[in-house]
Amino acid sequence: MGAGRLTNIEIKARCDDPERVRSVLQGLGARFTGQDEQVDTYFRVSRGRLKIREGTIEQSLIAYERPNAEGPKQSDVHLYRARTDRARTDSAAEADSAESDMALIRAALEAALDVLVVVRKRRDIWFLDNVKIHVDEVEGLGSFVEIEAIHDPSAGPTAEPSPTAEPSPTAEPSPTAEPDSAAEPGPTAEPDSSEPVTDALRAQCERLMAELGVENEHLLATSYSDMLLEKAATRSETAPEPGSGREPGTSGPEPGTSATPPRLILDEALLTDGLRPLEKAIVTVWRIKTGIWAGVVVLALLAWDIVTFFGNSPWFPFGVKPGVALLVLGALITVMTRLRYRSWRFALREDELYLGRGIFNHIRTIVPLKRIQHIDVSQDVFEREFDLGRLVVHTAGTRGNAIILPGLKLEEAERLRDAMKAFIQDEAL
């Protein structure tokens, strides 16, 4: 395990177009280190924040203090990280051992401390020198971008950031300069909070905000954990009574009573205020399906060329028609499937399912959950290969075909189906 202390200047902002952010980062020469499926468990502590992160790449115990303020702000981090997580080893056995170690640490913390909230997210991790960028999809909240300009005192005086130097596209980040990914600072590192260093970090952060198009109105003051807690508090239908033993802002029945649970029983982790995209793999599925039909057209044109090859005065040389059709259809399939993916967004809200789609004519559909009659999850042969599923919703009064939400991970589609089914059953009681 590795431990250390770091100083960050960082921002968090809502992100309406994650694909654009990824494209800009690629243009800047940022290094993409992977997509992590993370589960952060926060514990109730007397000062700052304490969380354990269990991911497919990052595994760490993090204590940090950071003010709730919009714009670039300083975060002082104490980090404890497994050396042999999947970001730092090719050995599956070592990585599995690290995951087991983190599970044991979490169990010990849960035995001593109250769990405050659990945050689940899918995170793309990028680097520009000492600046780390996250493109996040957070369950129950939506899409976000984070920028962390990192100072690692253990790396020595040469590691101090320059407020004016452009990040080098080919530079490799120090393995000790990553508080949320592959960080492993020296055990004797002390944070350097001097003004020149924090000013340089702040300049780096602000410059990258401008490059990514992050406006002031996009900035957020609170953490994902605070945002989830605020949502839970606003949805709580009963306020805690004095002396009930419940903490303010928590929901659910009070200890020692048989209070009726809230009417709405949707999983909070599935609810979101923002709009969520489909899984990227659905683009490949669409291209395969449309490519099959395009192949039939090309083969038909080729067969026609063969049949008419021995005729008199052919209009075009042999193979021109199928060749042109192949190029045109291939380009259309590539472009149109990408535009189709970017047009699709959905959100599960407290009492409705929202769908937005359409390349030229944008269609926005709101499905009241109480009008749903039954729900299916289906897969065709291509979706099965990519572990994708479609949520098929049948409602009272639906005209024509059922309402279909494609491009979901099969597990997520089943969770959405079960959550909406639970809502329907609760409505009937």
Buried (B, 14 or more C-beta within 10 A) or exposed (E): BBBBBBBBBBBBBBBBBBBEBBEBBEEBEBBBBBBBEBBBBBBEEEEEBBBBBBBBBBBBBBBBEBEEEBBBBBBBBBBBBBBBBBBBBEEEEBBEBBBEBBEEBBEEBEEEBEEBBBBBBBBBBBBBBBBBBBBBBBBBBBBBBBBBBBBBBBBEEEBBBEBEEEBEEEEEBBBBBBBBBBBBBBEEBEBBEEEEBBEBBBBBBBBBBEBBBBEEEBBBEBBBBBBBBEBBEEBBEBEBEEEBEBEEBBBEBBEEEEEEEBEBEBBBBBBBEBBBBBBEBBBBBBBBBBBEEBEEEBEEBBEEBEEBEEEEEEEEEEBEBBBEBBEEBBEEBEEBBBEBBBBBBBBBBBEBBBBBBEBEEEEEBEBEBEBBEEBBBEBEEBBEEBEBBBBBBBBEEBEEEBBEBBBBBBEBBBBBBBBBBBBBEBBEE
